Amino acid sequence: MTNAAETSTRAAQASAEVRAIHRRMLRRQRLGRAMTYLLGILLSLWVLIPIVFITSMALTTPAAVRSYPKSVFPFLPFSTATMEFFLNSRGVLPGITNSIIVAVITLVLSTLIAAPAGYAISRFIFRGRDVFRLSILAVRAFPVVVLSIPLAVVFLRLNIYDNLFSLAMMHTALALPTTILVLSSVFASIPYELEEAAQVFGCSPAQAFRHIVLPLVLPGIAAAAIFTFVLSWNEVFAASILAPLHNRTLPVQVLITLDESSEPYQFAGGFFMLIPALIFIFFIRRYLFNMWGQITK
Amino acid sequence: MSAPSSPKRRRKRNWAPYLLILPSIVYLALFFAYPMVNGLILSVREAGALLTLHGEAQQLSLPTGQLPRGAQVSILDQQGNLISQDELDQANLVTEIWFQTRGQDSTGETLEGWAPGTRIRVRETNESGAPVSGTVRPRIGSDDPLTFIYAEPNDNSEIVGSLEVQTPVEILDQVTLEVWFLVRAEVEEQTEEGWVQSRYLQVFGDGTQGRVSRGDTGQFTTRYFQQMVNDRFFVPALRTTLLLMVIIIPIQFVLAITMALVIQANPKGSGLFLYLFTIGLGVSDLAVGIVWYSIFTQLGYLNSILQGLGLIDSPITYLSATKQYWILIAIILAEVWRATSIVMVIVVAGMQAISREVLEAAEIFGAGFWQRVRYVILPLLRPSLQVALILRTILAFQVFAVVVVLGGGDIVTVLANETYRQYYDLRNVNVAAAYSVFILLLSMFTAVFYLRAVRTQEEVGG
């Protein structure tokens, strides 16, 4: 009886101790969680606030853009006048068209060239594979500044200077390393056994690829293509060196007319160039990690 | 990575992967290797090269001196020399035609040899337009009735005979010769004399004066690099580039690791955090420049907020030539804002590779949060951090549009901007190429430096 009572009090003590530890851990965890949220929210604000600023500048009247001090509340008065002013400025619509043309050519070209290479890296072990991967990485880090000047000279000599297609070829070269790495990780995420099984059931390797692999990798390929599009849309140095005259892309147009343009024009332009980033990064954010996870392997 | 599981693939040499990577190899060689070599050549090869003078009117004769482009020369003599068919489209080319003729001289003997085209009037041509016969022309302004016939299409060669005016001749062949000029010029109080091809000269007046219009040799020169180093923007550009790099990269790494830890803690809404933190990856440096310009411009948000809080009475001008440090601060904030995301993505990818067991073990053994970060996470992240560091450093040499937008292009300038200025504003391709080669060397140097530094550290640490 006493024994039992002793045991029960000891158990009660022990459980109280455990509960205390548990409580302390919970508190600690809650504190950690709160800290995480605090940091997350602070960092999010750091990212968000400038975006809110530029957005509210772009979506208001030019008069409000020029006013001072600016209203703390964004989007007041809300108006599309500034954006319309920007879009109707000389050279802007052609610039947008050119940007889209270059970006589309770039994404088609780079997907066509990169997909086989990505497939090869992920599916075959061959001599030179590591060298190939390493050199792609080296090329990825290569300064675009270094390439543009000599390419401009070559393009002038070949009479394809100031030309959208040659600019797209340059952008393809810039996008290719990233695209190859993303696509190889996308292919690698599809087990080879699926392909093999299809072949066992009588598919040719090409058919197995067409019917089994392709549908599975399409989202990944789309993500890589979107990333390529954004890269080309954003690229300004090579574009301003290679096509600065009659085929300006949007960033080049904005950059070259920067000195003589007004603030509403500049802010609307900045916002407009930001839009693809805001939309597309949302869709491809998962794949960004695929791509960079590769590198440190 | 899924390795091929079929043993058959391994046994015999499979060409499929090589065929699959071939297009990208060709493409990258074309657009990376070739321009790189080309850029190097542009930056060290003399474009407005010197013109080599020759001892005789022949390419293979000994050089007697050199003339720079633009030198004024007096022309003393001229002589034709053979030229290959595909060089005939050169600019400034002065040519002469010689005919191989056969005719009878005054003694009735048949004479065969070469006569200059100016002394033969072509009378008949065949269906393809080539001359077949003609007559000897009188020499204008001279009373010498005879025309010399030479053994070779060259008036220095042996004279085999002479023909009288109006002698009918058969034309057997014709050649086009490029004229060489014997020129004399004063260069730096020295007289240079020698033969040059007509293509390198602009001849004017009565044919006794000329000017060297281009060179013939692209020899090695450090002129463009000297021009780059002596440019008044070079030192500020280099200093600013390095300064920005040294300040921005540590801030980015601290921020990126913090972001990665937040995401790794996987709170509710981490998807949203992830999205916000990666936005910078898709933002161009031009757009980010404009975004931060809207904050730092005189009537911008920073002044509005400060005035709203009553901290200032009238707007401050931040981005002006007298306040370079404000421009630098704006550039730093903009670059940190935009380019932290790429470091973050690499770090998160690296963190995902750290196994949960390791972290839990550390926690069980009583490691606090900071200890875990310091002794477990950071060491395991080292490869990722190294990649991120190399990448960020190389990208830091390419900062361009942000600086143009916030720094106006010349108040605060960076190397990439100078490359652009040399190319676009000053039209000086060679100096621009020198800049780009310089940036390439810096990038390669830092990459090698980082790799070495990390390796020696590992060796020292055992």
Chai-1 contact restraints between the chains, C-beta under 6 A:
chainA,res_idxA,chainB,res_idxB,connection_type,confidence,min_distance_angstrom,max_distance_angstrom,comment,restraint_id
A,T36,B,V262,contact,1.0,0.0,6.0,A-B,restraint_1
A,T36,B,A265,contact,1.0,0.0,6.0,A-B,restraint_2
A,T36,B,P267,contact,1.0,0.0,6.0,A-B,restraint_3
A,Y37,B,P267,contact,1.0,0.0,6.0,A-B,restraint_4
A,L39,B,V262,contact,1.0,0.0,6.0,A-B,restraint_5
A,G40,B,V262,contact,1.0,0.0,6.0,A-B,restraint_6
A,G40,B,F273,contact,1.0,0.0,6.0,A-B,restraint_7
A,L43,B,M259,contact,1.0,0.0,6.0,A-B,restraint_8
A,S44,B,L276,contact,1.0,0.0,6.0,A-B,restraint_9
A,V47,B,L276,contact,1.0,0.0,6.0,A-B,restraint_10
A,P50,B,V291,contact,1.0,0.0,6.0,A-B,restraint_11
A,F53,B,S294,contact,1.0,0.0,6.0,A-B,restraint_12
A,F53,B,Y301,contact,1.0,0.0,6.0,A-B,restraint_13
A,I54,B,V291,contact,1.0,0.0,6.0,A-B,restraint_14
A,I54,B,S294,contact,1.0,0.0,6.0,A-B,restraint_15
A,M57,B,S294,contact,1.0,0.0,6.0,A-B,restraint_16
A,Y68,B,L299,contact,1.0,0.0,6.0,A-B,restraint_17
A,P69,B,S304,contact,1.0,0.0,6.0,A-B,restraint_18
A,P69,B,Q307,contact,1.0,0.0,6.0,A-B,restraint_19
A,K70,B,S304,contact,1.0,0.0,6.0,A-B,restraint_20
A,I113,B,P23,contact,1.0,0.0,6.0,A-B,restraint_21
A,I113,B,S24,contact,1.0,0.0,6.0,A-B,restraint_22
A,I113,B,Y27,contact,1.0,0.0,6.0,A-B,restraint_23
A,P116,B,L20,contact,1.0,0.0,6.0,A-B,restraint_24
A,A117,B,I21,contact,1.0,0.0,6.0,A-B,restraint_25
A,A117,B,S24,contact,1.0,0.0,6.0,A-B,restraint_26
A,Y119,B,L20,contact,1.0,0.0,6.0,A-B,restraint_27
A,A120,B,P17,contact,1.0,0.0,6.0,A-B,restraint_28
A,A120,B,L20,contact,1.0,0.0,6.0,A-B,restraint_29
A,A120,B,I21,contact,1.0,0.0,6.0,A-B,restraint_30
A,F124,B,P4,contact,1.0,0.0,6.0,A-B,restraint_31
A,F124,B,P17,contact,1.0,0.0,6.0,A-B,restraint_32
A,F126,B,P17,contact,1.0,0.0,6.0,A-B,restraint_33
A,F132,B,I21,contact,1.0,0.0,6.0,A-B,restraint_34
A,V139,B,L28,contact,1.0,0.0,6.0,A-B,restraint_35
A,V139,B,F32,contact,1.0,0.0,6.0,A-B,restraint_36
A,A141,B,L391,contact,1.0,0.0,6.0,A-B,restraint_37
A,A141,B,I394,contact,1.0,0.0,6.0,A-B,restraint_38
A,P143,B,F397,contact,1.0,0.0,6.0,A-B,restraint_39
A,P143,B,Q398,contact,1.0,0.0,6.0,A-B,restraint_40
A,P143,B,I439,contact,1.0,0.0,6.0,A-B,restraint_41
A,P143,B,S443,contact,1.0,0.0,6.0,A-B,restraint_42
A,V145,B,Q398,contact,1.0,0.0,6.0,A-B,restraint_43
A,V145,B,A416,contact,1.0,0.0,6.0,A-B,restraint_44
A,V145,B,T419,contact,1.0,0.0,6.0,A-B,restraint_45
A,V145,B,S436,contact,1.0,0.0,6.0,A-B,restraint_46
A,V145,B,I439,contact,1.0,0.0,6.0,A-B,restraint_47
A,V146,B,S436,contact,1.0,0.0,6.0,A-B,restraint_48
A,V146,B,I439,contact,1.0,0.0,6.0,A-B,restraint_49
A,V146,B,L440,contact,1.0,0.0,6.0,A-B,restraint_50
A,L147,B,P35,contact,1.0,0.0,6.0,A-B,restraint_51
A,I149,B,G39,contact,1.0,0.0,6.0,A-B,restraint_52
A,I149,B,Y423,contact,1.0,0.0,6.0,A-B,restraint_53
A,I149,B,A432,contact,1.0,0.0,6.0,A-B,restraint_54
A,I149,B,A433,contact,1.0,0.0,6.0,A-B,restraint_55
A,I149,B,S436,contact,1.0,0.0,6.0,A-B,restraint_56
A,P150,B,P35,contact,1.0,0.0,6.0,A-B,restraint_57
A,P150,B,N38,contact,1.0,0.0,6.0,A-B,restraint_58
A,P150,B,G39,contact,1.0,0.0,6.0,A-B,restraint_59
A,P150,B,L42,contact,1.0,0.0,6.0,A-B,restraint_60
A,L151,B,P35,contact,1.0,0.0,6.0,A-B,restraint_61
A,A173,B,F31,contact,1.0,0.0,6.0,A-B,restraint_62
A,A188,B,M1,contact,1.0,0.0,6.0,A-B,restraint_63
A,A188,B,S2,contact,1.0,0.0,6.0,A-B,restraint_64
A,Y192,B,S2,contact,1.0,0.0,6.0,A-B,restraint_65
A,V230,B,G282,contact,1.0,0.0,6.0,A-B,restraint_66
A,N234,B,S284,contact,1.0,0.0,6.0,A-B,restraint_67
A,V236,B,L286,contact,1.0,0.0,6.0,A-B,restraint_68
A,V236,B,A401,contact,1.0,0.0,6.0,A-B,restraint_69
A,F237,B,F400,contact,1.0,0.0,6.0,A-B,restraint_70
A,I241,B,Y423,contact,1.0,0.0,6.0,A-B,restraint_71
A,P251,B,L286,contact,1.0,0.0,6.0,A-B,restraint_72
A,L255,B,L286,contact,1.0,0.0,6.0,A-B,restraint_73
A,Q266,B,I290,contact,1.0,0.0,6.0,A-B,restraint_74
A,F267,B,S294,contact,1.0,0.0,6.0,A-B,restraint_75
A,G270,B,A287,contact,1.0,0.0,6.0,A-B,restraint_76
A,G270,B,I290,contact,1.0,0.0,6.0,A-B,restraint_77
A,G270,B,V291,contact,1.0,0.0,6.0,A-B,restraint_78
A,M273,B,S284,contact,1.0,0.0,6.0,A-B,restraint_79
A,M273,B,A287,contact,1.0,0.0,6.0,A-B,restraint_80
A,L274,B,A287,contact,1.0,0.0,6.0,A-B,restraint_81
A,A277,B,G282,contact,1.0,0.0,6.0,A-B,restraint_82
A,A277,B,V283,contact,1.0,0.0,6.0,A-B,restraint_83
A,I281,B,T278,contact,1.0,0.0,6.0,A-B,restraint_84
A,I281,B,I279,contact,1.0,0.0,6.0,A-B,restraint_85
A,I281,B,G282,contact,1.0,0.0,6.0,A-B,restraint_86
A,F282,B,Y275,contact,1.0,0.0,6.0,A-B,restraint_87
A,R285,B,L274,contact,1.0,0.0,6.0,A-B,restraint_88
A,R285,B,Y275,contact,1.0,0.0,6.0,A-B,restraint_89
A,R285,B,T278,contact,1.0,0.0,6.0,A-B,restraint_90
A,L288,B,T278,contact,1.0,0.0,6.0,A-B,restraint_91
A,L288,B,V345,contact,1.0,0.0,6.0,A-B,restraint_92
A,F289,B,A349,contact,1.0,0.0,6.0,A-B,restraint_93
A,W292,B,V345,contact,1.0,0.0,6.0,A-B,restraint_94
A,W292,B,I346,contact,1.0,0.0,6.0,A-B,restraint_95
A,W292,B,A349,contact,1.0,0.0,6.0,A-B,restraint_96
A,G293,B,A349,contact,1.0,0.0,6.0,A-B,restraint_97
A,I295,B,V387,contact,1.0,0.0,6.0,A-B,restraint_98
A,T296,B,G350,contact,1.0,0.0,6.0,A-B,restraint_99
A,T296,B,P383,contact,1.0,0.0,6.0,A-B,restraint_100
A,T296,B,S384,contact,1.0,0.0,6.0,A-B,restraint_101
A,T296,B,V387,contact,1.0,0.0,6.0,A-B,restraint_102
